[in-house]
């Protein structure tokens, strides 16, 4: 974030385009701060909570700060949104009112309760959501706006008591009301965008959380300090005249700094289906779930050919059945980690270096994680940091982005491509791409999770993945296409299904894959085709296979898979901005994995408790996407036969709708 801030401060403020008021007689021009605005902010926070436990009569302090853990992705940082209104007086004094909503990654801590008679338990404090409503008083100094701010604050906290007296953990939820005060400075970047740096303190008086089973209560307060980096988008003084609701937000694209963003809401429903039995990881009938994510793509140019990008994101929601029950899971917008409350994450932060080697010059459009500009057709691109393997490998223009096209995991990627990732599908690594003529050669090395499908990455890099890919671009009768061949090698602690079954039989227990893990190699290869059939119809196809007797490292259960489909432009029926997609998938697992599941074993994704009648998962997905004002609305249907490779359950008719906007 320091590099991003430096990029903002050193970027010229697009002088000719900034909205200014006519100067007073003989005076300098003043930036027009008047009107409504919306924006986002990223914060790093610290604080403390003083507590007293009754009737134990003991007290203490919880430190509400966690240092950033790069391999867990956790730390005391937040991401939030704000909206406000400013009035700039003729004297240059500014009066404003602002409200914000903040989602933390982690603001919390824990403490043990140890009276003289011995430890009786402890409590854990976590902030789920927070916000403020504040006034602002500032003074415009030729584009710079120093200001002070103060007002009302609130937070929604969760306190937990893991008492020995309670059969289960007790939870208490608290609404806290308090105050907020701080100061900052804001400066214009373009006709619509401003940047700010702000310090904000929030304080809350003592509130009581009661734990009736344990027979205790906690009285606690909280004081939190935050340093915020923010961006605001000016809407103007009359919202009725603003086109932000019909056309959306304009991206910020300066010479050395750029900001893009997106927000996606997905709702999915699985109606009742045949389910004579179910296990711990079964898909449940007659349920609906939603997911929401909002991402900011913030980038700055470092030196010639080098860019740094960071993607702070807010996530919320669950996949169907908590993302269990189907190997070719029906929503790639759902992760293996769900939450009722929105929370902040940093899924990507990376450096990209492009080395031009000559050849024809190509124009590239600006977009998420991409500056507008020109590049040579002959080039080497090096990407290093935290990102998704799928950002670079197995990319297909017709079936790869669940926020835009197909939702199903098996149509967004090859299910056999067990790419390195944490439970959110991101990892650390380095990728090198060499573009020459119609060919591209790619290679990369990436960190694997500490255990399969874990939220934490291996901090020692002792478990890793190597990926190689060969791409060929071609033209058939003036219609473009490309063919990819992708291979991977994982070196990790993985279990073999046949060994887990034998161990279970020998011990008379349900087989558990974690009991037989050892350091070994897992390999796989896949091919991907994208091809224009006409200017309005695109074909995609994928086929892949991977080691049939080893558990999944980070993706899903699959040993062989085949998928194909079409993407059709609405231009064929007079709606050029609409898209119709139709795709199908066959997903297969080996006899060893079937035997493990039939014996009651569970994988990270599936497990019905038994599998006497196995069959390939078969999926058909159709979607229709169309623009609605500044948003894009998609209706989606999926037919899923043999969910979790089980002929006894299903078929499932899953329906979904998706609403998305981007800038």
C-alpha positions in Angstrom: 0.0 0.0 0.0 2.9 2.4 0.6 3.9 2.0 -3.1 0.3 2.8 -4.1 0.2 5.9 -1.9 3.5 7.1 -3.4 2.0 6.7 -6.9 -1.0 8.8 -5.9 1.0 11.6 -4.4 3.5 11.8 -7.3 0.9 11.6 -10.0 0.0 15.0 -11.6 -3.5 16.0 -10.8 -4.6 16.0 -14.4 -4.7 19.8 -14.2 -6.6 20.6 -17.4 -9.5 18.3 -16.5 -10.1 19.2 -12.8 -13.4 20.9 -12.1 -12.7 24.3 -10.7 -14.9 27.2 -9.7 -14.3 30.6 -11.2 -11.7 32.4 -9.1 -12.6 35.3 -6.9 -11.4 38.7 -8.2 -7.6 38.4 -8.3 -7.6 35.1 -6.4 -6.5 31.6 -7.4 -8.8 28.9 -8.8 -10.4 26.6 -6.2 -11.2 22.9 -6.8 -15.0 22.4 -6.6 -15.5 20.1 -3.6 -19.3 20.7 -3.5 -21.8 17.9 -3.7 -22.3 14.2 -3.1 -19.5 11.6 -3.3 -19.0 7.9 -2.7 -15.8 6.0 -2.1 -13.8 3.3 -0.4 -11.1 3.1 2.2 -8.5 0.6 3.4 -7.3 0.8 7.0 -4.7 -0.7 9.3 -5.9 -0.6 12.9 -4.8 -1.1 16.5 -6.6 -0.9 19.8 -7.4 -2.3 23.1 -10.4 -3.6 25.1 -10.4 -3.4 28.9 -12.6 -6.0 30.5 -13.9 -7.3 33.8 -15.3 -10.8 34.5 -18.0 -11.3 37.0 -18.5 -13.0 39.4 -14.8 -13.9 39.3 -13.9 -10.3 39.9 -10.8 -10.3 37.7 -10.0 -7.9 34.9 -7.5 -7.4 32.1 -6.8 -5.9 28.7 -7.1 -7.5 25.2 -4.8 -6.2 22.5 -6.9 -5.7 19.4 -4.0 -5.8 17.0 -2.8 -8.7 14.9 0.3 -8.3 12.7 -0.3 -9.2 9.1 0.3 -13.0 8.5 1.2 -13.4 4.8 0.5 -17.1 4.7 -2.8 -17.0 6.6 -3.9 -13.7 4.9 -5.0 -12.4 8.3 -4.2 -9.2 10.2 -5.8 -6.0 11.7 -6.8 -4.4 8.4 -10.2 -3.4 7.2 -11.9 -2.4 3.9 -15.0 -0.1 3.8 -17.2 2.2 1.9 -18.2 5.8 2.5 -20.6 8.4 1.2 -21.0 12.0 2.0 -21.9 15.6 1.0 -19.7 18.7 1.0 -20.5 22.4 1.0 -17.6 24.7 0.1 -18.2 28.2 1.4 -16.9 31.4 -0.4 -14.3 31.7 2.4 -12.9 28.3 1.4 -14.1 26.6 4.6 -15.7 23.3 3.9 -18.6 21.7 5.8 -19.3 18.1 5.2 -21.3 15.1 6.5 -20.0 11.5 5.9 -21.2 8.0 6.8 -19.1 4.9 6.4 -19.4 1.1 6.8 -16.2 -0.9 7.6 -15.6 -4.7 7.2 -12.6 -6.0 9.2 -10.4 -8.9 8.4 -9.6 -9.2 12.1 -10.1 -6.7 14.9 -10.0 -8.8 18.0 -8.1 -10.8 20.5 -8.6 -13.2 23.4 -7.9 -13.4 27.1 -7.9 -16.2 29.8 -9.8 -15.7 33.0 -7.5 -16.8 35.9 -8.8 -16.0 39.4 -6.8 -17.1 42.5 -8.7 -20.4 42.5 -7.5 -21.3 39.0 -8.3 -20.8 35.4 -12.1 -20.9 34.8 -12.2 -20.1 31.1 -11.6 -17.2 28.8 -13.3 -15.0 26.2 -12.7 -14.0 22.7 -13.5 -10.5 21.2 -14.1 -10.0 17.5 -15.6 -7.0 15.7 -17.9 -8.1 12.9 -18.9 -4.7 11.4 -18.3 -1.1 12.3 -19.3 2.3 11.0 -19.4 6.0 11.8 -21.5 9.1 10.9 -19.3 12.2 11.1 -19.1 15.9 10.4 -16.1 17.3 8.6 -14.6 20.8 8.8 -11.9 21.6 6.2 -10.1 24.4 4.4 -9.4 24.2 0.7 -5.7 25.1 -0.1 -5.4 25.3 -3.9 -6.5 21.7 -4.3 -5.4 20.3 -0.9 -8.0 19.9 1.7 -6.9 19.4 5.3 -9.8 18.6 7.5 -10.9 17.6 11.0 -13.7 15.1 11.6 -15.8 14.0 14.6 -19.1 12.3 15.3 -20.9 9.1 16.2 -19.5 5.5 15.9 -21.0 2.1 16.2 -19.7 -1.5 16.1 -21.2 -5.0 16.1 -19.0 -7.3 18.2 -19.0 -11.0 18.9 -17.7 -12.3 22.2 -17.2 -16.0 22.8 -16.7 -17.9 26.1 -15.1 -21.3 25.7 -16.0 -22.4 29.3 -15.5 -25.8 30.7 -18.9 -25.6 32.3 -20.6 -25.2 28.9 -21.1 -28.2 26.6 -20.6 -25.9 23.6 -19.0 -22.6 23.1 -21.3 -19.7 24.1 -21.6 -16.6 21.9 -22.8 -13.1 22.8 -23.4 -10.4 20.2 -23.1 -6.7 21.2 -24.1 -3.5 19.5 -21.7 -0.8 20.8 -22.3 3.0 20.5 -19.6 5.5 20.9 -17.7 8.4 19.4 -15.3 9.0 16.5 -12.7 11.8 15.9 -9.8 12.3 13.6 -8.1 14.4 10.9 -6.9 14.0 7.4 -5.9 15.5 4.1 -7.6 15.0 0.7 -6.4 16.0 -2.8 -7.9 15.8 -6.3 -6.7 13.3 -8.8 -9.0 13.9 -11.7 -12.3 15.6 -12.5 -14.2 13.0 -10.5 -11.7 11.3 -8.2 -9.9 12.4 -5.0 -7.5 10.6 -2.6 -7.2 11.0 1.1 -5.1 9.9 4.1 -6.9 10.0 7.4 -6.4 9.1 11.1 -9.5 8.1 12.9 -10.0 7.1 16.5 -13.2 5.4 17.7 -14.1 4.8 21.4 -16.9 2.7 23.0 -17.9 2.7 26.7 -18.5 -0.4 28.8 -21.1 -2.9 27.7 -22.0 -6.3 29.2 -22.0 -9.7 27.5 -23.7 -12.5 29.5 -22.9 -16.2 29.2 -25.7 -17.9 31.1 -24.5 -21.5 30.8 -21.1 -20.7 32.2 -22.7 -18.4 34.8 -20.4 -15.5 33.9 -20.5 -12.1 32.3 -17.9 -9.8 30.7 -18.0 -6.0 31.0 -15.7 -4.4 28.4 -15.0 -1.3 26.4 -13.0 -0.6 23.2 -10.6 2.0 21.8 -9.5 1.7 18.2 -7.0 3.7 16.2 -7.0 3.5 12.4 -4.9 4.9 9.6 -7.0 5.1 6.4 -6.1 5.4 2.7 -9.2 6.4 0.8 -10.6 7.2 -2.6 -13.7 9.2 -3.4 -15.8 9.6 -6.5 -17.6 12.9 -7.0 -21.3 12.7 -8.0 -22.1 16.4 -8.0 -24.6 18.6 -6.3 -27.7 17.2 -8.0 -28.0 13.4 -8.0 -30.9 13.6 -10.4 -28.4 14.9 -13.0 -25.7 12.3 -12.3 -25.4 9.4 -14.8 -23.7 7.1 -12.3 -26.9 5.1 -11.9 -27.2 4.5 -15.7 -23.7 4.5 -16.9 -21.8 3.6 -13.8 -18.6 4.9 -12.3 -15.7 6.1 -14.5 -12.5 4.3 -13.8 -9.5 6.3 -12.7 -6.7 6.0 -15.2 -3.7 8.4 -14.9 -0.3 8.1 -16.4 1.1 6.2 -13.4 -1.9 5.3 -11.3 -5.2 3.5 -12.0 -8.3 2.3 -10.1 -10.9 -0.1 -11.3 -13.6 -2.0 -9.3 -16.4 -4.6 -9.4 -19.2 -5.8 -7.3 -21.1 -9.1 -7.8 -24.1 -10.5 -6.0 -25.1 -14.2 -6.7 -28.1 -16.0 -5.5 -28.5 -19.8 -6.1 -31.2 -22.3 -5.2 -31.3 -26.1 -5.2 -35.0 -27.3 -5.3 -36.1 -30.6 -3.7 -34.5 -33.6 -5.3 -34.2 -37.3 -4.7 -32.1 -37.9 -1.5 -32.7 -41.3 0.1 -29.7 -40.8 2.4 -27.1 -38.2 3.0 -23.7 -37.8 4.7 -21.6 -35.1 6.3 -20.6 -33.6 3.0 -23.8 -34.1 1.0 -25.6 -31.5 -1.0 -28.9 -30.6 0.8 -32.2 -30.3 -1.1 -34.5 -27.3 -1.0 -32.0 -24.6 0.0 -30.9 -21.2 -1.2 -27.6 -19.3 -0.6 -26.1 -16.0 -1.7 -22.6 -14.7 -2.1 -21.4 -11.1 -2.4 -18.0 -9.7 -3.3 -16.6 -6.3 -4.0 -13.1 -5.8 -5.4 -10.9 -2.8 -6.0 -8.0 -3.1 -8.5 -5.5 -0.4 -7.5 -2.3 -0.2 -9.5 0.8 2.0 -9.9 3.7 2.0 -12.4 7.0 1.5 -10.7 9.6 1.8 -13.4 9.8 1.1 -17.2 7.6 -1.9 -17.9 6.9 -2.6 -14.2 3.5 -2.4 -12.4 2.4 -3.1 -8.9 -1.3 -4.1 -8.3 -3.2 -4.7 -5.1 -6.8 -6.0 -4.9 -8.5 -5.4 -1.6 -11.8 -7.2 -1.5 -14.9 -7.7 0.7 -16.5 -11.1 0.7 -19.7 -12.5 2.3 -22.0 -15.5 1.9 -22.0 -19.2 1.4 -22.2 -21.8 -1.3 -24.9 -24.3 -1.3 -24.5 -26.7 1.7 -21.4 -24.7 2.7 -19.7 -25.6 -0.6 -20.2 -29.3 -0.2 -21.9 -32.1 -2.1 -20.9 -31.7 -5.8 -17.3 -32.0 -7.1 -18.2 -29.9 -10.1 -19.7 -27.3 -7.7 -22.4 -25.1 -9.2 -21.0 -21.7 -8.2 -17.4 -20.6 -8.6 -18.5 -17.4 -6.9 -18.5 -19.4 -3.6 -15.3 -20.3 -1.8 -14.6 -23.1 0.6 -14.8 -20.5 3.4 -18.1 -18.8 4.1 -19.2 -16.0 6.4 -22.5 -14.4 7.5 -20.8 -11.0 7.8 -18.8 -9.2 5.1 -15.0 -9.4 5.8 -11.9 -7.9 4.2 -9.2 -9.8 2.3 -6.2 -9.1 0.2 -6.4 -11.9 -2.4 -3.9 -10.3 -4.8 -0.8 -8.1 -4.5 1.9 -8.6 -7.2 4.5 -7.0 -9.4 4.4 -7.5 -13.2 7.4 -6.8 -15.3 7.1 -6.7 -19.1 10.2 -6.9 -21.2 9.6 -5.8 -24.8 11.6 -7.8 -27.4 10.4 -6.0 -30.5 7.9 -6.9 -33.2 4.5 -5.4 -34.0 3.0 -3.0 -31.6 -0.3 -3.9 -30.0 -2.8 -1.6 -28.2 -4.2 -2.8 -25.0 -7.2 -1.5 -23.2 -7.1 -0.5 -19.5 -9.0 -2.7 -17.1 -8.7 -4.6 -13.8 -5.0 -5.2 -13.1 -4.1 -3.8 -16.6 -2.9 -0.3 -17.6 -3.9 1.0 -21.0 -1.1 1.4 -23.4 1.0 -0.4 -26.0 3.1 -3.5 -26.0 5.2 -5.4 -28.5 4.0 -8.7 -29.8 7.4 -10.2 -28.9 7.8 -9.9 -25.1 8.5 -11.6 -21.8 6.1 -11.0 -18.9 7.2 -11.9 -15.3 4.5 -11.9 -12.5 5.5 -12.3 -8.9 3.6 -12.1 -5.7 0.2 -13.3 -4.5 -2.4 -14.0 -7.2 -4.4 -16.9 -8.7 -2.8 -19.5 -10.9 -6.0 -19.2 -12.9 -5.2 -15.6 -13.7 -2.4 -16.8 -16.0 -2.9 -20.5 -16.8 -5.9 -22.3 -18.4 -7.5 -19.1 -19.5 -10.4 -19.4 -21.9 -12.3 -16.3 -23.1 -15.6 -18.0 -23.3 -15.6 -20.0 -20.0 -13.3 -18.9 -17.2 -14.8 -16.0 -15.2 -17.8 -16.9 -13.0 -18.6 -13.2 -12.5 -19.2 -12.9 -16.3 -19.9 -16.3 -17.9 -20.4 -19.8 -16.6 -20.8 -20.4 -12.8 -19.9 -24.1 -12.6 -16.4 -24.9 -11.3 -16.0 -27.5 -14.1 -16.8 -25.0 -16.9 -14.7 -22.2 -15.4 -11.6 -24.4 -15.2 -10.5 -28.0 -15.9 -11.6 -29.9 -12.8 -8.5 -32.1 -13.1 -6.2 -29.0 -12.9 -5.4 -29.2 -9.2 -3.8 -25.7 -9.1 -2.0 -24.4 -6.1 -4.3 -22.3 -3.9 -5.5 -21.5 -0.4 -9.2 -22.1 0.4 -10.0 -18.8 -1.5 -8.1 -19.9 -4.7 -5.0 -17.7 -4.3 -1.3 -18.3 -3.6 2.2 -17.0 -3.8 4.3 -17.7 -6.8 6.2 -16.5 -9.9 5.1 -17.0 -13.5 7.1 -16.3 -16.6 5.5 -15.9 -20.1 7.3 -15.7 -23.4 5.2 -14.4 -26.3 6.7 -15.0 -29.7 4.7 -15.0 -33.0 1.6 -17.1 -32.6 3.1 -19.0 -29.6 3.3 -18.4 -25.9 5.3 -20.5 -23.4 4.4 -20.2 -19.7 6.0 -21.6 -16.6 5.5 -21.0 -12.9 6.3 -22.1 -9.4 3.6 -21.7 -6.6 3.1 -22.4 -2.9 0.7 -25.1 -1.9 -1.5 -25.1 1.3 0.0 -26.4 4.5 -2.5 -29.3 4.3 -4.9 -30.0 1.4 -7.7 -27.5 1.0 -6.5 -25.4 4.0 -6.9 -21.7 4.4 -3.2 -21.4 5.3 -0.4 -21.6 2.7 2.9 -23.5 3.5 5.2 -20.8 5.0 8.3 -23.0 4.3 7.4 -23.5 0.6 8.3 -27.1 1.3 5.1 -28.1 -0.6 4.9 -26.5 -4.0 3.6 -26.7 -7.6 5.3 -26.4 -10.9 3.1 -25.5 -13.9 3.9 -25.4 -17.6 1.7 -24.3 -20.5 2.1 -24.0 -24.3 -0.3 -21.8 -26.2 -0.8 -21.5 -29.9 -3.0 -18.7 -31.5 -4.4 -19.2 -34.9 -6.8 -18.0 -37.6 -9.2 -20.2 -39.5 -10.9 -18.4 -42.4 -10.4 -15.1 -40.6 -11.8 -16.5 -37.3 -9.5 -16.4 -34.3 -8.8 -19.2 -31.8 -6.2 -20.7 -29.6 -5.1 -24.0 -28.2 -3.6 -24.5 -24.7 -1.8 -27.5 -23.2 -1.2 -27.2 -19.5 0.6 -29.6 -17.2 1.4 -29.5 -13.5 3.5 -31.3 -10.9 2.6 -31.0 -7.2 5.1 -32.0 -4.5 3.2 -32.2 -1.2 1.9 -34.4 1.6 -1.0 -36.2 0.1 -2.9 -39.4 0.9 -3.6 -42.4 -1.3 -7.2 -43.6 -1.3 -6.3 -47.3 -1.5 -4.0 -47.0 1.5 -6.7 -45.1 3.5 -9.2 -47.9 2.7 -6.8 -50.7 3.7 -6.0 -48.9 7.0 -9.7 -48.5 7.7 -10.3 -52.2 7.1 -7.4 -53.2 9.3 -8.5 -51.0 12.2 -12.3 -51.4 11.8 -12.8 -47.7 11.4 -14.0 -45.3 8.7 -11.1 -44.5 6.4 -9.6 -41.1 6.8 -7.3 -39.8 4.1 -5.4 -37.5 6.5 -4.1 -40.6 8.3 -2.1 -41.9 5.3 -0.5 -38.6 4.0 3.1 -38.7 2.9 5.3 -36.6 0.8 4.7 -37.5 -2.9 4.2 -36.2 -6.4 0.9 -35.5 -8.1 0.7 -34.8 -11.8 -1.9 -33.8 -14.4 -2.3 -32.5 -17.9 -5.2 -30.7 -19.7 -6.0 -29.1 -23.0 -8.2 -26.1 -23.7 -9.6 -24.8 -27.0 -11.3 -21.6 -27.8 -12.5 -20.9 -31.3 -14.7 -18.5 -33.1 -17.2 -20.3 -35.3 -18.7 -17.1 -36.6 -18.2 -13.5 -35.5 -21.1 -14.0 -33.0 -20.5 -17.7 -31.9 -17.6 -19.0 -29.9 -16.7 -22.6 -29.1 -14.8 -23.7 -26.0 -13.7 -27.2 -25.0 -11.4 -28.7 -22.3 -10.2 -32.2 -21.5 -7.9 -33.3 -18.6 -6.6 -36.1 -16.5 -4.6 -36.3 -13.2 -3.2 -38.9 -10.8 -6.2 -41.1 -10.1 -5.3 -42.4 -6.6 -4.3 -39.2 -4.8 -6.4 -36.8 -2.9 -7.1 -33.2 -4.1 -4.5 -30.6 -3.1 -6.5 -27.4 -3.5 -9.3 -27.8 -6.1 -11.9 -30.6 -6.4 -12.4 -34.3 -6.9 -11.7 -35.3 -10.5 -9.4 -37.8 -12.3 -10.7 -37.3 -15.8 -12.9 -34.6 -17.2 -14.3 -33.3 -20.5 -16.3 -30.1 -21.1 -17.5 -28.1 -24.1 -19.9 -25.4 -25.0 -20.9 -22.3 -26.9 -21.0 -18.6 -26.2 -23.4 -16.7 -28.5 -23.7 -12.9 -28.9 -27.2 -11.4 -28.7 -26.3 -9.5 -31.9 -27.8 -12.4 -33.7 -31.3 -11.4 -32.5 -30.7 -7.6 -32.4 -29.4 -7.3 -28.8 -25.6 -6.9 -29.2 -24.9 -6.5 -25.5 -26.6 -9.8 -24.5 -24.8 -13.1 -24.2 -26.2 -16.7 -24.2 -24.0 -19.5 -23.0 -24.6 -23.3 -23.1 -22.0 -25.8 -21.8 -21.7 -29.4 -20.7 -19.3 -31.4 -18.4 -18.5 -35.0 -17.7 -16.5 -35.5 -14.5 -15.0 -38.9 -13.6 -13.2 -40.4 -10.6 -11.2 -43.5 -10.2 -12.2 -46.9 -8.7 -9.9 -46.2 -5.7 -11.7 -42.9 -4.9 -15.1 -44.6 -5.3 -14.1 -47.3 -2.8 -12.9 -44.7 -0.3 -16.2 -42.8 -0.6 -18.3 -46.0 -0.4 -16.5 -47.0 2.8 -17.7 -43.7 4.4 -14.6 -41.6 3.7 -14.9 -37.8 3.2 -12.9 -35.6 0.9 -12.7 -31.8 1.1 -15.8 -31.4 -1.1 -17.9 -34.6 -1.1 -18.9 -37.6 1.0 -22.5 -39.0 1.2 -21.5 -41.6 3.8 -21.6 -44.4 1.2 -21.4 -44.8 -2.6 -22.9 -48.2 -3.6 -24.0 -46.9 -7.1 -21.4 -44.7 -8.6 -21.6 -42.8 -11.8 -19.9 -39.8 -13.6 -21.0 -36.4 -12.6 -22.8 -34.8 -15.6 -23.6 -31.1 -15.8 -25.4 -29.0 -18.3 -25.4 -25.2 -17.7 -27.2 -22.5 -19.6 -27.1 -18.7 -18.9 -28.4 -15.5 -20.4 -26.7 -12.2 -19.5 -28.0 -8.7 -20.4 -27.3 -5.1 -19.3 -29.6 -3.4 -16.8 -28.6 0.3 -16.5 -25.0 0.2 -15.1 -25.3 -3.4 -14.0 -25.3 -6.8 -15.7 -28.0 -9.3 -14.9 -27.6 -13.0 -15.5 -30.1 -15.9 -15.2 -28.5 -19.3 -14.8 -29.7 -22.9 -14.9 -27.8 -26.1 -14.2 -28.8 -29.7 -14.5 -26.5 -31.9 -12.3 -26.8 -35.7 -12.7 -25.2 -37.9 -10.1 -24.0 -35.2 -7.6 -20.9 -36.4 -5.8 -20.8 -39.3 -8.3 -23.8 -40.9 -6.7 -26.6 -42.4 -8.8 -28.8 -42.7 -5.8 -29.1 -38.9 -5.3 -30.4 -36.2 -7.7 -30.7 -35.1 -10.3 -30.4 -31.5 -9.2 -31.9 -28.6 -11.0 -30.0 -25.5 -9.7 -31.1 -22.0 -10.6 -29.2 -18.8 -10.0 -29.2 -15.1 -10.7 -26.2 -12.9 -10.7 -26.0 -9.1 -10.6 -22.7 -7.4 -11.4 -21.3 -3.9 -12.0 -17.8 -2.8 -12.8 -15.7 0.2 -13.6 
